[in-house]
Each structure stands twice: as C-alpha cells, then as structure tokens.
Amino acid sequence: MIRIRTTALLAAGALSTALVLAGCSQSGSMSGMDHGSEPSSSASASAYNDADVMFAQMMLAHHEQAIEMSDMLLAKDGIDERVVAMAQKIKKAQAPEISTMKSWLTAWGQSVDSDMAGMGHGDGMMSEQDMADLEAASGSVAAKLFLDQMVQHHEGAVTMAKSEVSDGENSDAVALAKSIVTSQTDEIATMKALSAEF
C-alpha cells in the first residue's frame, strides 16, 4: 500500500513537472507573438542592449509616421483601389507592431514617446514639407506621391531593421526586425511596380 501511494505521488509530481515545462516551452515557442500588457512577456524577461532600445524607439516613430501617411491617403477620394489596399495593409501590419514595441520599451524602463529628432530622409522619414505635399495632393498625383514616399520610408525601415538583426541582443526584437526586412522588402517591390503605372 505504501509502495502504491509513493508511486502515485511520484507520478503526480512528474506530471506536474511535465505540465510546467510544457507551459514554459509553449510560452517560449510563441516568442514575439504575444506582447500584450503582460510584463512577463519573453521580450521583457530576456536580455536587451542599446541597439534593441534604439531600434524600438526609432521604429516606433517610423511606424507612427507610416500610419499617419496611410491615414492621409485613405481620407482622400478617387484613389486607385490598389493603392488604397496598400495603405490599409500597412496600417494593419504596423499598428500591432507599435503596441509590441511600446510594451517592450515600458518593460525595459525606456521612453515610449515618439521622438523624431535626429531622424530624417536618411532614415526614410518624411519632412514636414513632404507630409504637407501629400496632404495637399489629390487623385492619381496623391496615389503616386504616397507610393514614392512610402518606398523611401520602407527603405529606411529595412536599413534600421538590418542593423537590429546585426547588433540587437533581444531575440523578440531581432525576430521583429527580420520580419520587417522580409515584409517591407516585398512591399517596396509592389509599390515601385504600382508607381510606374502613374
């Protein structure tokens, strides 16, 4: 009887350990996928360096401007539906990434305020004049301007993301950077092809 009880206890302990380990494994396998308000996300728990912080802060500002540009275009009438679809796609992809990067920065004790100081055309950022030109444009002129500006914008993002892949330490931030390189390189090709039609 004692032997059976001991065996049962050992089996229960082994099962509990297996469940805990499975939970950890599952959490780890979802790295980069769940960056809600939970402070224990793998990004906050993992090591990070200055390159990770710079990437998140600069890409945050970069993404916010891309959404602003997309909103400008989407507020216009008479825009080619393919360009409208591209603006919607950019918003859909980048809005959750903004939330993710803000959660990382908060967990790391870093500022989440968008600071575009020091960022310019070399980073793909649009100037105030660029934004004013897009705001004032209409029809096919607005569509082409949006595409050309967003190509430049994406090229800057890809450059920043490649730097993070090379220099970053946080696995989730590096994974996001790799995703940005892939997705935005594809979008650059699509937008260049579309722009050539206007």
DRENPA-3360 file (N, C-alpha, C; in nm, 2 decimals, always signed):
BEGIN
1 = MIRIRTTA = +0.08/-0.12/+0.00/+0.00/+0.00/+0.00/+0.09/+0.13/+0.00 ~ +0.19/+0.12/+0.08/+0.28/+0.24/+0.09/+0.35/+0.25/-0.04 ~ +0.39/+0.14/-0.10/+0.46/+0.15/-0.23/+0.37/+0.21/-0.34 ~ +0.24/+0.17/-0.34/+0.15/+0.22/-0.44/+0.13/+0.37/-0.42 ~ +0.11/+0.41/-0.30/+0.09/+0.55/-0.27/+0.22/+0.63/-0.31 ~ +0.34/+0.58/-0.28/+0.46/+0.65/-0.32/+0.47/+0.66/-0.47 ~ +0.44/+0.55/-0.54/+0.44/+0.55/-0.68/+0.34/+0.65/-0.74 ~ +0.22/+0.66/-0.68/+0.12/+0.76/-0.73/+0.17/+0.90/-0.71;
9 = LLAAGALS = +0.23/+0.93/-0.59/+0.28/+1.06/-0.56/+0.40/+1.10/-0.66 ~ +0.48/+1.00/-0.68/+0.59/+1.03/-0.78/+0.54/+1.06/-0.92 ~ +0.44/+0.98/-0.96/+0.38/+1.00/-1.09/+0.31/+1.14/-1.10 ~ +0.24/+1.18/-0.99/+0.17/+1.31/-0.99/+0.28/+1.42/-1.00 ~ +0.39/+1.40/-0.92/+0.49/+1.50/-0.93/+0.56/+1.51/-1.06 ~ +0.58/+1.40/-1.12/+0.64/+1.40/-1.26/+0.54/+1.47/-1.36 ~ +0.41/+1.44/-1.34/+0.31/+1.50/-1.43/+0.31/+1.65/-1.41 ~ +0.31/+1.70/-1.29/+0.31/+1.84/-1.26/+0.44/+1.91/-1.32;
17 = TALVLAGC = +0.55/+1.85/-1.31/+0.67/+1.90/-1.36/+0.66/+1.91/-1.52 ~ +0.61/+1.80/-1.58/+0.60/+1.80/-1.72/+0.50/+1.91/-1.77 ~ +0.39/+1.93/-1.70/+0.30/+2.03/-1.74/+0.36/+2.17/-1.73 ~ +0.44/+2.20/-1.62/+0.51/+2.32/-1.60/+0.61/+2.35/-1.72 ~ +0.68/+2.24/-1.74/+0.78/+2.25/-1.85/+0.72/+2.27/-1.99 ~ +0.60/+2.20/-2.01/+0.53/+2.22/-2.13/+0.48/+2.36/-2.15 ~ +0.43/+2.42/-2.03/+0.38/+2.56/-2.04/+0.50/+2.65/-2.07 ~ +0.61/+2.63/-2.01/+0.73/+2.71/-2.04/+0.77/+2.70/-2.19;
25 = SQSGSMSG = +0.77/+2.58/-2.24/+0.81/+2.55/-2.38/+0.71/+2.62/-2.47 ~ +0.58/+2.61/-2.44/+0.48/+2.67/-2.53/+0.50/+2.82/-2.53 ~ +0.52/+2.88/-2.41/+0.54/+3.02/-2.40/+0.66/+3.06/-2.48 ~ +0.77/+2.99/-2.47/+0.89/+3.02/-2.55/+0.87/+3.01/-2.69 ~ +0.79/+2.91/-2.74/+0.77/+2.89/-2.88/+0.69/+3.00/-2.94 ~ +0.61/+3.07/-2.86/+0.53/+3.18/-2.91/+0.61/+3.32/-2.90 ~ +0.74/+3.31/-2.89/+0.82/+3.43/-2.87/+0.79/+3.52/-2.99 ~ +0.76/+3.65/-2.95/+0.74/+3.75/-3.05/+0.60/+3.76/-3.09;
33 = MDHGSEPS = +0.51/+3.67/-3.05/+0.37/+3.67/-3.09/+0.28/+3.74/-3.00 ~ +0.31/+3.73/-2.87/+0.21/+3.79/-2.77/+0.28/+3.89/-2.68 ~ +0.26/+4.02/-2.72/+0.32/+4.13/-2.65/+0.22/+4.22/-2.59 ~ +0.13/+4.16/-2.52/+0.02/+4.24/-2.46/+0.08/+4.32/-2.34 ~ -0.01/+4.35/-2.24/+0.03/+4.43/-2.13/+0.10/+4.34/-2.02 ~ +0.10/+4.21/-2.05/+0.17/+4.12/-1.95/+0.32/+4.16/-1.94 ~ +0.36/+4.20/-1.82/+0.50/+4.24/-1.81/+0.60/+4.12/-1.82 ~ +0.55/+4.00/-1.81/+0.64/+3.88/-1.81/+0.66/+3.83/-1.95;
41 = SSASASAY = +0.62/+3.90/-2.06/+0.65/+3.86/-2.19/+0.79/+3.83/-2.21 ~ +0.83/+3.74/-2.30/+0.97/+3.70/-2.32/+1.06/+3.81/-2.35 ~ +1.00/+3.91/-2.42/+1.09/+4.03/-2.46/+1.13/+4.10/-2.34 ~ +1.04/+4.12/-2.24/+1.08/+4.19/-2.12/+1.17/+4.11/-2.03 ~ +1.15/+3.98/-2.03/+1.23/+3.89/-1.94/+1.37/+3.87/-2.00 ~ +1.38/+3.88/-2.13/+1.51/+3.85/-2.20/+1.61/+3.97/-2.19 ~ +1.73/+3.94/-2.21/+1.83/+4.04/-2.21/+1.81/+4.13/-2.33 ~ +1.85/+4.26/-2.32/+1.85/+4.35/-2.43/+1.96/+4.44/-2.42;
49 = NDADVMFA = +1.99/+4.51/-2.53/+2.11/+4.61/-2.53/+2.06/+4.74/-2.59 ~ +2.16/+4.83/-2.60/+2.13/+4.96/-2.65/+2.07/+4.96/-2.79 ~ +2.12/+4.86/-2.87/+2.07/+4.85/-3.01/+1.92/+4.82/-3.01 ~ +1.88/+4.73/-2.92/+1.74/+4.69/-2.91/+1.65/+4.81/-2.88 ~ +1.70/+4.89/-2.78/+1.63/+5.01/-2.74/+1.62/+5.11/-2.85 ~ +1.73/+5.14/-2.92/+1.73/+5.23/-3.03/+1.64/+5.19/-3.14 ~ +1.64/+5.06/-3.17/+1.56/+5.00/-3.28/+1.41/+5.02/-3.24 ~ +1.37/+4.99/-3.12/+1.23/+5.00/-3.08/+1.18/+5.15/-3.08;
57 = QMMLAHHE = +1.27/+5.24/-3.03/+1.23/+5.38/-3.02/+1.22/+5.44/-3.16 ~ +1.32/+5.41/-3.25/+1.32/+5.47/-3.38/+1.21/+5.41/-3.47 ~ +1.19/+5.27/-3.46/+1.09/+5.21/-3.54/+0.95/+5.25/-3.50 ~ +0.94/+5.28/-3.37/+0.81/+5.32/-3.32/+0.77/+5.45/-3.39 ~ +0.86/+5.55/-3.39/+0.83/+5.68/-3.45/+0.81/+5.66/-3.60 ~ +0.89/+5.57/-3.66/+0.88/+5.54/-3.80/+0.75/+5.49/-3.84 ~ +0.70/+5.39/-3.77/+0.57/+5.32/-3.79/+0.46/+5.42/-3.77 ~ +0.47/+5.51/-3.67/+0.36/+5.61/-3.65/+0.35/+5.70/-3.76;
65 = QAIEMSDM = +0.46/+5.74/-3.82/+0.45/+5.83/-3.94/+0.39/+5.75/-4.06 ~ +0.43/+5.63/-4.08/+0.37/+5.55/-4.19/+0.22/+5.54/-4.17 ~ +0.17/+5.52/-4.05/+0.03/+5.52/-4.03/-0.04/+5.65/-4.06 ~ +0.03/+5.76/-4.02/-0.02/+5.90/-4.05/-0.03/+5.92/-4.20 ~ +0.07/+5.87/-4.27/+0.07/+5.89/-4.42/-0.04/+5.81/-4.48 ~ -0.06/+5.69/-4.43/-0.17/+5.60/-4.48/-0.31/+5.66/-4.45 ~ -0.32/+5.72/-4.33/-0.45/+5.78/-4.30/-0.48/+5.90/-4.39 ~ -0.37/+5.98/-4.42/-0.39/+6.09/-4.52/-0.44/+6.04/-4.65;
73 = LLAKDGID = -0.38/+5.93/-4.70/-0.43/+5.88/-4.83/-0.57/+5.83/-4.82 ~ -0.60/+5.75/-4.72/-0.73/+5.69/-4.70/-0.84/+5.79/-4.69 ~ -0.81/+5.91/-4.65/-0.91/+6.02/-4.63/-0.95/+6.08/-4.76 ~ -0.87/+6.05/-4.87/-0.89/+6.11/-5.00/-0.99/+6.03/-5.08 ~ -1.06/+6.10/-5.17/-1.15/+6.03/-5.27/-1.07/+6.01/-5.40 ~ -1.12/+5.92/-5.48/-1.07/+5.90/-5.62/-0.93/+5.84/-5.62 ~ -0.89/+5.76/-5.52/-0.76/+5.70/-5.52/-0.77/+5.56/-5.57 ~ -0.67/+5.52/-5.65/-0.67/+5.38/-5.71/-0.69/+5.28/-5.60;
81 = ERVVAMAQ = -0.78/+5.18/-5.62/-0.81/+5.09/-5.52/-0.69/+5.00/-5.47 ~ -0.59/+4.98/-5.56/-0.47/+4.90/-5.53/-0.38/+4.98/-5.43 ~ -0.38/+5.11/-5.45/-0.30/+5.20/-5.36/-0.38/+5.21/-5.22 ~ -0.51/+5.22/-5.23/-0.59/+5.21/-5.10/-0.56/+5.09/-5.03 ~ -0.56/+4.97/-5.10/-0.53/+4.84/-5.03/-0.40/+4.84/-4.97 ~ -0.30/+4.90/-5.04/-0.16/+4.90/-4.98/-0.16/+4.98/-4.85 ~ -0.22/+5.10/-4.85/-0.23/+5.18/-4.73/-0.30/+5.11/-4.62 ~ -0.40/+5.04/-4.65/-0.47/+4.96/-4.54/-0.39/+4.85/-4.49;
89 = KIKKAQAP = -0.31/+4.78/-4.58/-0.22/+4.67/-4.54/-0.11/+4.72/-4.45 ~ -0.06/+4.84/-4.48/+0.05/+4.90/-4.40/+0.00/+4.93/-4.26 ~ -0.12/+4.99/-4.25/-0.18/+5.02/-4.12/-0.21/+4.89/-4.04 ~ -0.26/+4.79/-4.10/-0.30/+4.66/-4.04/-0.17/+4.59/-3.98 ~ -0.06/+4.60/-4.06/+0.06/+4.54/-4.01/+0.13/+4.62/-3.90 ~ +0.14/+4.75/-3.92/+0.22/+4.83/-3.83/+0.16/+4.87/-3.70 ~ +0.02/+4.88/-3.69/-0.04/+4.92/-3.57/-0.01/+4.82/-3.45 ~ -0.02/+4.68/-3.48/+0.01/+4.59/-3.37/+0.16/+4.59/-3.33;
97 = EISTMKSW = +0.25/+4.62/-3.43/+0.39/+4.63/-3.40/+0.42/+4.75/-3.31 ~ +0.35/+4.86/-3.33/+0.36/+4.97/-3.24/+0.33/+4.93/-3.10 ~ +0.22/+4.86/-3.08/+0.18/+4.82/-2.94/+0.29/+4.73/-2.88 ~ +0.35/+4.64/-2.97/+0.45/+4.55/-2.92/+0.57/+4.62/-2.88 ~ +0.62/+4.72/-2.96/+0.74/+4.79/-2.93/+0.72/+4.88/-2.80 ~ +0.60/+4.94/-2.79/+0.57/+5.01/-2.67/+0.58/+4.93/-2.54 ~ +0.53/+4.80/-2.55/+0.53/+4.71/-2.44/+0.67/+4.68/-2.40 ~ +0.76/+4.66/-2.50/+0.90/+4.63/-2.48/+0.96/+4.74/-2.40;
105 = LTAWGQSV = +0.95/+4.86/-2.46/+1.01/+4.98/-2.40/+0.97/+5.01/-2.26 ~ +0.84/+4.99/-2.23/+0.79/+5.00/-2.10/+0.85/+4.90/-2.00 ~ +0.86/+4.77/-2.05/+0.92/+4.67/-1.97/+1.07/+4.69/-1.94 ~ +1.13/+4.76/-2.04/+1.28/+4.79/-2.03/+1.30/+4.92/-1.95 ~ +1.20/+4.99/-1.91/+1.21/+5.12/-1.84/+1.26/+5.23/-1.93 ~ +1.23/+5.22/-2.06/+1.27/+5.32/-2.16/+1.15/+5.41/-2.20 ~ +1.18/+5.53/-2.25/+1.07/+5.62/-2.30/+1.00/+5.56/-2.42 ~ +0.87/+5.57/-2.42/+0.79/+5.53/-2.54/+0.74/+5.65/-2.62;
113 = DSDMAGMG = +0.78/+5.77/-2.58/+0.75/+5.89/-2.65/+0.81/+5.89/-2.79 ~ +0.74/+5.91/-2.89/+0.79/+5.92/-3.03/+0.88/+6.04/-3.04 ~ +1.00/+6.02/-3.07/+1.10/+6.14/-3.08/+1.16/+6.13/-3.22 ~ +1.12/+6.21/-3.31/+1.18/+6.21/-3.45/+1.30/+6.29/-3.46 ~ +1.34/+6.36/-3.35/+1.46/+6.44/-3.36/+1.58/+6.35/-3.40 ~ +1.65/+6.40/-3.49/+1.77/+6.33/-3.53/+1.74/+6.23/-3.64 ~ +1.61/+6.21/-3.68/+1.57/+6.12/-3.78/+1.54/+6.21/-3.91 ~ +1.57/+6.16/-4.02/+1.55/+6.24/-4.14/+1.54/+6.15/-4.26;
121 = HGDGMMSE = +1.56/+6.21/-4.38/+1.55/+6.13/-4.50/+1.64/+6.01/-4.51 ~ +1.75/+6.02/-4.44/+1.84/+5.90/-4.43/+1.78/+5.78/-4.37 ~ +1.68/+5.81/-4.28/+1.61/+5.70/-4.21/+1.48/+5.67/-4.28 ~ +1.45/+5.74/-4.39/+1.33/+5.72/-4.46/+1.21/+5.81/-4.41 ~ +1.24/+5.89/-4.31/+1.14/+5.97/-4.26/+1.10/+6.09/-4.35 ~ +0.97/+6.12/-4.35/+0.93/+6.23/-4.43/+0.94/+6.36/-4.36 ~ +0.98/+6.47/-4.43/+0.99/+6.60/-4.37/+0.84/+6.66/-4.35 ~ +0.84/+6.77/-4.28/+0.71/+6.84/-4.27/+0.65/+6.88/-4.41;
129 = QDMADLEA = +0.75/+6.92/-4.50/+0.71/+6.96/-4.63/+0.65/+6.84/-4.71 ~ +0.72/+6.73/-4.69/+0.68/+6.60/-4.76/+0.53/+6.57/-4.72 ~ +0.51/+6.58/-4.59/+0.37/+6.55/-4.54/+0.27/+6.65/-4.59 ~ +0.31/+6.78/-4.59/+0.22/+6.88/-4.64/+0.19/+6.85/-4.79 ~ +0.29/+6.81/-4.87/+0.27/+6.78/-5.01/+0.17/+6.67/-5.03 ~ +0.18/+6.57/-4.95/+0.09/+6.45/-4.95/-0.05/+6.49/-4.91 ~ -0.06/+6.58/-4.81/-0.19/+6.62/-4.76/-0.26/+6.70/-4.87 ~ -0.18/+6.78/-4.95/-0.24/+6.87/-5.05/-0.28/+6.80/-5.18;
137 = ASGSVAAK = -0.21/+6.69/-5.21/-0.23/+6.62/-5.33/-0.36/+6.55/-5.34 ~ -0.41/+6.52/-5.47/-0.53/+6.45/-5.48/-0.52/+6.35/-5.60 ~ -0.62/+6.26/-5.61/-0.63/+6.17/-5.72/-0.50/+6.09/-5.75 ~ -0.47/+6.08/-5.88/-0.35/+5.99/-5.92/-0.22/+6.06/-5.87 ~ -0.22/+6.19/-5.86/-0.10/+6.26/-5.81/-0.07/+6.22/-5.66 ~ -0.18/+6.21/-5.58/-0.16/+6.17/-5.44/-0.12/+6.02/-5.43 ~ -0.18/+5.94/-5.52/-0.15/+5.80/-5.52/+0.00/+5.77/-5.55 ~ +0.05/+5.84/-5.65/+0.19/+5.82/-5.69/+0.28/+5.88/-5.58;
145 = LFLDQMVQ = +0.24/+5.99/-5.53/+0.33/+6.06/-5.42/+0.33/+5.97/-5.30 ~ +0.22/+5.91/-5.26/+0.21/+5.82/-5.15/+0.31/+5.70/-5.17 ~ +0.30/+5.64/-5.29/+0.38/+5.52/-5.32/+0.53/+5.56/-5.32 ~ +0.56/+5.67/-5.38/+0.71/+5.70/-5.39/+0.76/+5.74/-5.25 ~ +0.68/+5.81/-5.17/+0.72/+5.84/-5.03/+0.73/+5.72/-4.95 ~ +0.64/+5.63/-4.96/+0.64/+5.51/-4.88/+0.75/+5.41/-4.92 ~ +0.79/+5.41/-5.04/+0.90/+5.33/-5.08/+1.03/+5.38/-5.01 ~ +1.05/+5.51/-5.01/+1.16/+5.57/-4.93/+1.15/+5.54/-4.78;
153 = HHEGAVTM = +1.03/+5.55/-4.73/+1.00/+5.53/-4.59/+1.04/+5.38/-4.56 ~ +0.99/+5.29/-4.64/+1.02/+5.15/-4.61/+1.17/+5.12/-4.63 ~ +1.24/+5.18/-4.72/+1.38/+5.15/-4.74/+1.46/+5.19/-4.61 ~ +1.41/+5.30/-4.55/+1.48/+5.34/-4.43/+1.45/+5.24/-4.31 ~ +1.33/+5.19/-4.31/+1.29/+5.09/-4.21/+1.37/+4.96/-4.23 ~ +1.39/+4.92/-4.35/+1.46/+4.80/-4.38/+1.61/+4.82/-4.33 ~ +1.67/+4.93/-4.36/+1.80/+4.96/-4.31/+1.81/+4.95/-4.16 ~ +1.72/+5.02/-4.09/+1.72/+5.01/-3.94/+1.70/+4.87/-3.89;
161 = AKSEVSDG = +1.61/+4.80/-3.96/+1.59/+4.66/-3.92/+1.71/+4.57/-3.94 ~ +1.78/+4.59/-4.05/+1.90/+4.51/-4.07/+2.01/+4.54/-3.96 ~ +2.02/+4.66/-3.92/+2.11/+4.70/-3.81/+2.07/+4.63/-3.68 ~ +1.94/+4.62/-3.66/+1.90/+4.54/-3.54/+1.93/+4.40/-3.55 ~ +1.91/+4.34/-3.66/+1.94/+4.20/-3.68/+2.09/+4.17/-3.65 ~ +2.18/+4.27/-3.70/+2.32/+4.25/-3.68/+2.37/+4.28/-3.53 ~ +2.30/+4.38/-3.47/+2.36/+4.43/-3.34/+2.27/+4.40/-3.22 ~ +2.14/+4.37/-3.24/+2.05/+4.35/-3.13/+2.08/+4.23/-3.05;
169 = ENSDAVAL = +2.03/+4.23/-2.93/+2.05/+4.11/-2.84/+1.92/+4.04/-2.80 ~ +1.81/+4.12/-2.80/+1.68/+4.07/-2.76/+1.62/+3.98/-2.87 ~ +1.59/+3.86/-2.85/+1.55/+3.76/-2.95/+1.42/+3.81/-3.02 ~ +1.33/+3.86/-2.94/+1.20/+3.90/-3.00/+1.22/+4.03/-3.08 ~ +1.30/+4.12/-3.04/+1.33/+4.24/-3.12/+1.40/+4.20/-3.25 ~ +1.49/+4.11/-3.25/+1.56/+4.07/-3.37/+1.46/+3.99/-3.46 ~ +1.37/+3.91/-3.40/+1.27/+3.84/-3.48/+1.18/+3.94/-3.55 ~ +1.14/+4.05/-3.48/+1.05/+4.15/-3.55/+1.13/+4.22/-3.66;
177 = AKSIVTSQ = +1.26/+4.25/-3.63/+1.34/+4.32/-3.73/+1.35/+4.23/-3.86 ~ +1.37/+4.10/-3.84/+1.38/+4.01/-3.96/+1.24/+4.01/-4.04 ~ +1.13/+4.01/-3.96/+1.00/+4.01/-4.03/+0.98/+4.14/-4.11 ~ +1.03/+4.26/-4.05/+1.02/+4.38/-4.12/+1.10/+4.38/-4.25 ~ +1.22/+4.33/-4.24/+1.30/+4.32/-4.36/+1.23/+4.25/-4.47 ~ +1.17/+4.13/-4.44/+1.11/+4.05/-4.54/+0.98/+4.12/-4.59 ~ +0.89/+4.16/-4.50/+0.76/+4.21/-4.55/+0.77/+4.34/-4.62 ~ +0.86/+4.43/-4.57/+0.87/+4.56/-4.63/+0.95/+4.56/-4.76;
185 = TDEIATMK = +1.04/+4.47/-4.77/+1.11/+4.45/-4.90/+1.01/+4.41/-5.01 ~ +0.92/+4.32/-4.97/+0.82/+4.27/-5.07/+0.73/+4.39/-5.10 ~ +0.69/+4.47/-5.00/+0.60/+4.59/-5.03/+0.67/+4.69/-5.11 ~ +0.80/+4.71/-5.10/+0.88/+4.81/-5.18/+0.86/+4.77/-5.33 ~ +0.88/+4.64/-5.35/+0.87/+4.59/-5.49/+0.73/+4.61/-5.55 ~ +0.63/+4.59/-5.47/+0.49/+4.61/-5.51/+0.47/+4.75/-5.54 ~ +0.51/+4.84/-5.45/+0.48/+4.98/-5.46/+0.56/+5.04/-5.58 ~ +0.68/+5.00/-5.61/+0.76/+5.05/-5.72/+0.69/+5.01/-5.85;
193 = ALSAEF = +0.64/+4.89/-5.86/+0.56/+4.85/-5.98/+0.44/+4.93/-6.00 ~ +0.36/+4.95/-5.89/+0.24/+5.03/-5.90/+0.27/+5.18/-5.94 ~ +0.37/+5.23/-5.88/+0.41/+5.37/-5.91/+0.44/+5.39/-6.05 ~ +0.50/+5.29/-6.12/+0.54/+5.31/-6.26/+0.42/+5.32/-6.35 ~ +0.30/+5.29/-6.30/+0.18/+5.29/-6.38/+0.11/+5.43/-6.37 ~ +0.16/+5.52/-6.29/+0.10/+5.65/-6.28/+0.19/+5.76/-6.35;
% end
